[in-house]
Amino acid sequence: MDPRIERARQIIECEAVAVRQVANGLGEPFSKALDMILGLSGRVVTTGMGKAGFIAQKISATLASTGTQSIFLHPAEAIHGDLGRVNEGDLLLAFSKSGETTELLVMLPHVKGAGVPMVSITQSKESTLGRHSDLVLELGRIDEAGPHGLAPSASTTAMLALGDALALVVQEGRNFGPEDFARFHPGGDLGRRLMKVGELMRQDDRNPCIEDTATVLEAVEVMTRTPGRPGATSVVDKNGKLVGFFTDGDLRRLIEDGLSNPGERRIDEAMTPSPRSIAPDTFALEALALLHQFEIDQLPVVDTEGQLLGLLDVQDLLNLKIG
């Protein structure tokens, strides 16, 4: 076996050990940090230098995308004017393995003077950063994984895991669910999957509809002139309540059975009565599963009273690459 593979495994195991160490060390300080963040009137301002700064940026992004207002503040920029971004009601979350990062220490008196509480994620609460923080989430002694133990590796992995744990448990504390997550991720795959049928359905002139007193010929005409030609039409009573559904497949079966005068055949004699329908607040992914389950291409969308609202077409889901 290539000896480099074995070395890579050793590095990964070293980082895994660091993460397990942090997990085993969780206790009351972690609970207090959760309460501090959940009780904030302002934002979580994350900060850190170098590799720890990249972790701080990532945790800020995770917090912001899961319901907690957050920004990243670069320590070097902070002492040149950006400390004005930190306001009363905020909390500073500082990342530093050693707890002796010069740029962070320069910030300390200014942050404390503004009355902003500080939580630090660092190796020891006895470090300078730890001693001046309101709360410390200790990493413990961590040996880096790379050659000579110089490059930040296991320590930043441990910071990332601890920061993620903090952000995601806070998310649970906010009851921040899939719908909220989708609202913050409208352009992503998850956002598309969590779109609602009401956002996707065809409405107005794109929603083919006829009354149950119409003829088959009128139904075909409606299906033909509807933009997008969905190949189906909903059938409603005089009050707009869904009573049936008629598709190209139904028309073909009528012709095979000898339909000779579609202008005289009433649609309520040819439609599928009491058809399957879907509610507008159904998730798009769930809707796609129903279409596949019943092997159909369209579903009328109705409200709780059975009033027709629109038409969901499988092609609209496929175009959004849902499923």
Secondary structure as GFF3:
##gff-version 3
##sequence-region A 1 323
A	DSSP	alpha_helix	3	24	.	.	.	ID=ss1
A	DSSP	alpha_helix	28	38	.	.	.	ID=ss2
A	DSSP	beta_strand	44	48	.	.	.	ID=ss3
A	DSSP	alpha_helix	50	65	.	.	.	ID=ss4
A	DSSP	beta_strand	70	72	.	.	.	ID=ss5
A	DSSP	alpha_helix	75	78	.	.	.	ID=ss6
A	DSSP	three_ten_helix	82	85	.	.	.	ID=ss7
A	DSSP	beta_strand	91	95	.	.	.	ID=ss8
A	DSSP	alpha_helix	102	113	.	.	.	ID=ss9
A	DSSP	beta_strand	118	122	.	.	.	ID=ss10
A	DSSP	alpha_helix	128	131	.	.	.	ID=ss11
A	DSSP	beta_strand	135	138	.	.	.	ID=ss12
A	DSSP	three_ten_helix	147	149	.	.	.	ID=ss13
A	DSSP	alpha_helix	154	173	.	.	.	ID=ss14
A	DSSP	alpha_helix	178	184	.	.	.	ID=ss15
A	DSSP	alpha_helix	189	193	.	.	.	ID=ss16
A	DSSP	alpha_helix	197	200	.	.	.	ID=ss17
A	DSSP	three_ten_helix	204	206	.	.	.	ID=ss18
A	DSSP	beta_strand	209	211	.	.	.	ID=ss19
A	DSSP	alpha_helix	216	225	.	.	.	ID=ss20
A	DSSP	beta_strand	232	236	.	.	.	ID=ss21
A	DSSP	beta_strand	242	247	.	.	.	ID=ss22
A	DSSP	alpha_helix	248	256	.	.	.	ID=ss23
A	DSSP	three_ten_helix	267	269	.	.	.	ID=ss24
A	DSSP	beta_strand	272	273	.	.	.	ID=ss25
A	DSSP	alpha_helix	284	294	.	.	.	ID=ss26
A	DSSP	beta_strand	298	302	.	.	.	ID=ss27
A	DSSP	beta_strand	308	313	.	.	.	ID=ss28
A	DSSP	alpha_helix	314	319	.	.	.	ID=ss29
###
